[in-house]
Amino acid sequence: MSIREDIKSILAKENITMSQLAEKRGTTVSNLSQKLRRKTIPFEEVRTITEILGYDIRFEKRK
């Protein structure tokens, strides 16, 4: 799954719109959508988004 799909899935689970996320992030929906679509979103921004949504990022060794 891509980061875009992961974030959209979490938004759906948490019943939060992209507009609400963008507002909490202090950006525009257009800006956020473009970064996700182009896969140019910085890791620190992803970390901030997961914090806003109440999720953790984990690194796990592949099996």
N, C-alpha and C positions, 0 to 999 in steps of 0.2 A: 504494500500500500504506500502511496506517496504521502508526503507531509500534508498536502492539500486535502487528500481524502481523509487522512487521520483527523485533521482539525475539523473538517466538515462533519465527520462522524461524531466527534465529541460535542460539537455545537448542537447537533440533533438530539443526542442523549441528554444534554443539559437544558434543552429547550431555549437556547440562546441564538439570536440572529447574528448574522455577520455585521449588521449595523450596530447592534449592541456591543459586540466585541470591539469593533473599530472605535466606537465612542470611548469605551473603557481603556483602550490602548492609546487613545489620543491621536488617532489618524483617521483617514477617510476610508470608506468601504472600497472605493476604487483603488486606492493605493494598496490596501491589504490584499484585495483580490488579484491585482496585477502581480504582486510579489509571489503569491501562492501559485498562480497560473504559470508564471515564468520560471518558477523554482529558484528565485533569487532572494528569498527571505533569509536574513542573517540568523545564525543560531541563537544569538542573544535575544532576538525578537521572538523566536519560537519559544524560548525559555520564559520570556515575559508573558506570552499568551497562555502557556500552560499554567503559570502561576495564577493568572487572572481566572482561569477556568477551574483551578483547584486540582490540577494533575501534576504528576512528577514525570520526568524524563529518566529512563533507565537505559543503561548500557549493559547488555548481557552477552556473554560469550556464546557464539553459535555452537550448536551441537553437531 
